[in-house]
């Protein structure tokens, strides 16, 4: 983890690129299901999911909500759609980095979160 440099994220395109670039999935990498703790975590003390990596990249205060930071970098996105991106992914099955990045791009392009589409298109 120490050799993976994370740059600040200013828009959803950069967030999708960050998620795709994490060098490994699972422990200490990208994981939408199993949080882990880092020296510089987020308000939930973890960096593993989309929101956690965003807050880690932008070194926001521990009290910043994932949704608030997404809306800050993407003003056309509603808080509810930002919440859906961070929490409403399919309850069964693992979300890959490619699927998560695709979900971010769909949110960027349409203004709405569509995990079903992202999962399907992320498998192709």
N, C-alpha and C positions, 0 to 999 in steps of 0.2 A: 504494500500500500504506500509506503513512504516514497517510492520512486515514481509514482503516478501523480503527475502535476495536474491540478484542477484549476482551470482559469475561471474567473467570474462569468456568469451567464447573464446576457442582457435581453434575450428574446427566446422564443420557443424553438427556433431553428438551432440555436446554440445548445439548448437543453437536449434536444433530440441527438445532436452530435455528441454531447457529453455522455449520454446514456449508452450510445453505440460504442464509444471509445473506452469504456471501463474495461480493463484488460482481463477480467475474470468474473464469473458469476458465482453465486453462493457466498460462503464465508469471506468477509472483507471485500466483497465485490458488489455486484448488483443482485438484489433479491427482493421481490415484492412481498414475499411471504414471511421471511425470517429476519427480523431486525438484528443488528449487532451494534455494539457500542464502540465509539471512537473517542480519541482524546478531545476532538472538537466536534461534538455531536450536534443535534438539533433539540428543539423543545421536548421531543420524546426521548432524547439521549441516543439516537441512532442515526446512522447513515446507511441505507441499503436500498430504499425505494426511490421512486422518481422525486418525490418531495424532499426526502432526506438528502439526496445528492445535490439538488438545487440549493438547499439551505447551506450545505457544506461548501459548495462552490462560491456562494455569495456571502459566506460568513455572516449570516444574519443573527440578530440576538436570539437567544434560546426561546424567547416568548413568541417569535414570529411563526405564524401558521403557514403550512405549505401553500394553502389556497391563497393567502394574502400575497405571498411572493410571486405566485404564478400570475395573479391579476396585475401585480405591479409591472411585470415584464411583458405582459400581454393584455393591455387595457380592453381589448375587444372581447375578452373571455369573462364570463360571469363567474362569481364565486362558486355557484353550484356546479358548473362544468369543471372548474378547477378541482373541486372536491371529488367529483366523479373520476377525474384522472388519477387522483392519488389514492382513492379508497374503494371505488366501485368496480374494480376489475373483476372478471369472472371468479367466483368462489372456488372452483375446482380447477386443478391443473396449474402448472407453473407458467408464469409470464416470462418470456425471454426478453433479452435486451432489445432485440429487433422488433418484437411486438410492442414493447413499451415506447420505443422511439417512434414507431408508426402511430401509436395512439397520440403522441404529442404532435406529430405532423398533421394528423386529422383535426385535432383541436385547433391548431394554428390555421389550417386552410378553411375550416367550416365554422369555427367558433363554438362547436359542440363536441362533446366527448362521445366516442363510439367504440367501446372496447371490443364488441363482437366483430366489427369490421377490422379493427387493428389486429386482433388475434388471427383472423383469416388471412389478411394481407401480409402479416408478419411471418406466416408459415411458407409463403411462396418464395 
